[in-house]
Amino acid sequence: MEENYSSEDRLTRALIVGVNLNSDPDFETSLSELESLAEACHMEVVGVETQNVSQINTGVYVGTGKVDEIKAVAHMLEADVVIFDNTLSPMQLRNLTEIIDRPVYDRTNLILRIFSSRARTKEAQIQVETARLQYELPRLTGLGTVLSRQGGGSGSLSNRGAGETKLELDKRKIRHRISELKKELKEIEKTRETQRKRRLGQGIPQVALVGYTNAGKSTLMNALIDRYEKQEDKKEERKVMAQDMLFATLDTTIRKIELPDKKEFLLSDTVGFINKLPHNLVQAFHSTLEEVRYADVLLEVIDYSDEHYPDHMRVTRDTLKELGADEIPCIYVFNKCDLVEKKDSDRLEERNGVIHTNLQEAAGREPFPTLPVIKGDSIYMAAGQGIGIEELVSMISSHIYQDYVDCTMLIPYTQGGLVSYFNENATVKNVEYLGEGTRITMNCLLKDLQKYKEYVEI
C-alpha cells in the first residue's frame, strides 16, 4: 500500500515497536534511541509497544497475537506509520504491512531516511543512495515502490523485454543504478586516495574525531578552529555544521590546526556511529570512514551527560574494530560535562565508578572539582564552552610529537637556509648571533637532529 503522508499542520504520527529478545540488557537504550531517530525524521511518537520473546517469528517478527494488538493500537492512536526497532526481512515487512494496514518501517529504513535528508556533498549522496537501493531491492515486492532516481536510467532499459513483469523491470533498473553509482564512487575514491597520499607525504600528524552521533565531535572541531585559527576572517568559513541532532555531519571534513609553537596537525571529522548501524551504510561509507585508519591518534568523543554513554563507547569500539582501527592510540574525550548535574552526587559517583573498556583509568569516585579533569588518557571537558581545549591539545601533542627533542645547534652563517628551515619547522626558543654562526635553542624533530648532528652543541 502507498504511504500515508500527514497534512501540513501536524507531524507524521509514529507508533514504535520493540522486541526484547532473551532479556537484552540494551533493549531500553535501543528503544529510547529509536524514538530519537523518529524525531530526527520529523515524526511524533504517539505510542510504544513492546514484547519479550525467546525467539523471533520468521513470518511477522513479533507473535501473531501481538500483531493484531499493534494493529488495534495503531488505528486507535491514528498512527501514520509503525516503526520496528530492528531490520525486518522482506517477508516480515510485507506481512506486517498487509496485516497492520499501515506503512511499516524498520530501524534501517529510518536511518537511511535521515542520511538521505542530511547528505550534502555528491559523495555522501551517492553513498546514501547506494545503501538505500541495496536495502530496497529485496523488499520491492508488493510495496508499491515508485522508482524516482537521480539521473534516470539508459534508454535501453526503458523497453520492457518479452514477458518481463513490472517488478522484474524495476529490479533490473535498480541493479543498473547501483552499478552506475558504484562506478561513480570508485572515481571519487581515486581522488580521495590521491589527496590522502599527498597529505601523508607532507608528514603532518593526523588526528581523527570518532564517536557516537551527537557526542559533540563537530563542536570540538569548531572550538579548536576558534582557538587556533590566526586569521579572524577565516574562522567562520573553516567551521563545520554543529547542531544538537543525530547525524548532523555525514561528510568527512579535514582541517589543519596550527599551534602557537609552530607545530601542526590535520584534524578529520566524519559520520558518527550509532547502535545497529546498517551494514549497507557501513559498506557504502567505508571509503569515507577509512580516513580513521590513517590517523596517528584518535579522539573518541563521548557525551558524558548521556546516561547511556558506556553503551555508546562499546558501539564505537565495535565499529572501529570493524574498520580495522581499534589498535590506534586513543584519547577519550568525555564531553558536555557542564551539562551533568553536579548537585546529584549519587549520579556522578555511579558514573565515575564505571570501568570503561580500554580505559587505563576510571574517572575516580569524586564529583568534579573544576573542569577540565585529566585522568590518564581521558579528559573531562566542555567543548561547547571552550573548557579544556588547551589541555586536550597538550594531550594530543604528547602523543603525536613524541619524536621531538630539545637541542641547541650552532649553525655557520654559510648555512643560512638551515636557520630558515628550523624557523619554519621547529619551535625556536632562543637565537644568538655569535662570531662563528647562529646558535639556536629549539625543539625539533629527532630525524632533523640526527640529520644535522654535526651542528649540535653538546
NORLINTA-V95643 format. One record per helix or strand of 2 or more residues. SS is the DSSP state (h for helix, s for strand). FROM is the first residue (numbers start at 1). LEN is the number of residues. If there is no record, write none. Layout:
SS&FROM&LEN / SS&FROM&LEN
//
This chain:
s&12&10 / h&27&14 / s&43&11 / h&64&13 / s&81&4 / h&90&11 / s&103&4 / h&107&12 / h&122&16 / h&155&4 / h&166&37 / s&205&8 / h&217&12 / h&232&7 / s&253&6 / s&264&6 / h&279&6 / h&286&9 / s&297&7 / h&309&15 / s&330&6 / h&337&3 / h&345&8 / s&373&3 / s&378&3 / h&383&3 / h&389&12 / s&404&8 / h&413&13 / s&427&8 / s&437&9 / h&446&6 / h&453&3
//
